[in-house]
Amino acid sequence: MSSGEMTFWDHLEVLRWSIFRTLGAILILFIAAFAVMPSLFDAVVLAPTTGEFFVYKWLGGIFTGDFKIDIVNINVTAPFFTHMRTAFLLALVVGFPYLLVEVWLFVKPALYKNEKRGMGFAMLAVALLFYIGCAVGYLLVFPLTFRFLAGYHIGTGILTQISLNSYISTFVSIIFIMGLVFELPVLAWVLGKFGLVNKSLLRKYRRYAIVILLILAAVITPTGDPFTLMVVFLPIYLLYEVSILVVPAAAVSE
């Protein structure tokens, strides 16, 4: 073994310190997010519960009538744990690029020069697509889904009051799901690097992919109108077309 070559235990030590730094960064961000969350909760997290939310105003031709949903707390511990949960979510979102940097620093020594360029681009794309996906989730998918579901009635005698836990669970889930869904081009690029998919394969099965993506869009936004379905489907389908552009053209081995 050459003097410059790292042993298994050396790699383990590097990984250990990388994990410590990541946890430390997330902890610092969590403390900061916990401190500012009370001022952000009404303005950001609960904003879609009223008709004054700017997205609803942009789509004023679609949404008519007054809209105001009361979020109620039915659990004595819910406000505290909701505070922690939303602060942790904010810390993860803000700290996501740093997490990618730590991953990059750990794997970089094992890569060849040409691989480093590709992985550097991939890390940047992962961060950018994650933020775009979260933004689409917050600005588009969650408001449309929440407005439909909160305004859905099966009887005139039912008063709609949504629990704090239910609201936060839906809020967090949709935003993170969209953040992950927007990683589709990166996933396709990685699969292409391993020879599992290519351009011709994705083009060949485009029709099947459209059906699957429509089903995925319907699951994410279970609304009854085609407009909302298309609003969610089109960005996801665009990601599929981007995936075709980024994967290699070489044939997949049978």
Residue pairs with C-beta under 8 A, 6 or more apart in sequence:
1 7
6 14
6 109
14 106
15 106
18 102
18 105
18 106
21 102
22 95
22 98
22 99
22 102
25 95
25 98
26 91
26 92
26 95
26 99
29 90
29 91
29 94
29 95
30 87
30 88
30 91
32 91
33 86
33 87
33 88
33 90
33 91
33 94
34 83
34 84
34 87
37 83
37 86
37 87
37 90
38 83
40 90
41 83
41 86
45 86
45 168
45 171
46 71
47 53
48 55
48 56
48 142
48 143
48 146
48 147
49 68
49 69
49 70
49 71
49 146
49 150
49 167
50 67
50 68
50 69
51 63
51 66
51 67
51 68
53 143
55 139
55 140
55 143
56 63
56 67
56 143
56 147
62 227
63 147
67 147
67 151
69 146
69 150
69 160
69 161
69 162
70 160
70 161
70 162
71 161
71 162
71 163
71 164
71 167
72 161
72 162
72 163
72 164
73 79
73 163
73 164
74 163
74 164
75 163
75 164
75 165
78 163
78 164
78 165
79 164
82 164
82 165
82 168
85 168
85 172
86 168
86 172
89 172
89 175
89 176
93 131
93 134
96 127
96 130
96 131
97 127
100 123
100 126
100 127
101 123
103 123
104 119
104 120
104 123
107 119
108 116
108 119
111 119
118 193
122 186
122 189
122 190
125 185
125 186
125 189
126 183
126 186
129 182
129 183
129 185
129 186
130 179
130 180
130 182
130 183
131 179
132 182
133 178
133 179
133 180
133 181
133 182
133 183
134 175
134 176
134 178
134 179
136 178
136 182
136 235
137 174
137 175
137 176
137 177
137 178
137 179
138 175
140 231
140 232
141 174
141 178
141 220
141 221
141 232
142 170
142 171
142 174
142 175
144 221
144 223
144 228
144 231
144 232
145 170
145 174
145 220
145 221
145 222
145 223
145 228
146 170
148 221
148 222
148 223
148 224
148 225
148 228
149 222
150 160
150 162
151 160
153 160
174 220
177 220
178 220
181 216
181 220
181 236
181 239
182 235
182 239
184 236
184 239
184 240
184 242
184 243
185 239
185 242
185 243
185 246
187 243
188 197
188 202
188 243
188 244
188 246
188 247
189 243
189 246
189 247
191 197
191 247
192 198
192 246
192 247
192 248
193 248
195 250
195 252
195 253
196 252
197 247
197 252
198 247
198 248
198 249
198 250
198 251
198 252
199 244
199 247
199 248
199 249
200 249
200 251
201 252
202 209
202 240
202 243
202 244
202 247
203 244
206 240
209 240
210 237
213 233
213 236
213 237
213 240
214 229
214 233
216 236
217 229
217 232
217 233
217 236
218 229
220 232
221 228
221 229
221 231
221 232
223 229
